Amino acid sequence: MNTLVSRMIRAAKLDASLFEELLNDPTTQGQSVWVVAIFAMATGFGMFSRAGATAVNICLLTTFFAWYLWAFTLYFISTYLLRGTAAAKVDRKTIMRVMAFANAPGVLRLLGVIPPVTGIVFIVTAVWSIVASVIGIKQAFKLPHTGKAILLCAGTWLLSFFVQSLLLIMLFSVFGVSKAVP
């Protein structure tokens, strides 16, 4: 557990050597699942003050789905655009590990339980996670320029954000979570 926490802190500090370590260590796959689980729980509990207990469960599920969608589309688009290069040989599980640890700053979404800061915390952690993913993807695909990594990460994050937003709207409507808890 100590290694997991230290890796999450290194990811939040945007330590490029951590992402290199993740690329070369497939045994961190289990830890990456825990990072996403902790991130999803923090997101869910961070929404509690705004939408109640039902929102915790909905956010937990949609956050897992959005992370997977982000990581998978990033992998798919990157390998397609980089086909014919050595970078295209990166496997899906490696990208999943990198993207999981890139979401480590999202643990701070737990601070969302404080109503005045919920929106700010969610925006800051989203940008922070995108920056971490740019660093990780640049390392994973050995990209010489950060610009490509920014376009790949931000573009696929927008897709993931859009899909998660639609899911949240649908599920909140279905389960009657329509306004903030007084």
HUHUSUL-V770673 format. One line per field, one symbol per residue. ss: DSSP state (H for helix, E for strand, - for the rest). Layout:
ss = ???
//
This chain:
ss = -HHHHHHHHHHH---HHHHHHHHH-HHHHHHHHHHHHHHHHHHHHH-HHHH-HHHHHHHHHHHHHHHHHHHHHHHHHHHHH----HHHH--HHHHHHHHHHH-HHHHHHHHHH-HHHHHHHHHHHHHHHHHHHHHHHHHH-----HHHHHHHHHHHHHHHHHHHHHHHHHHHHH--------
//
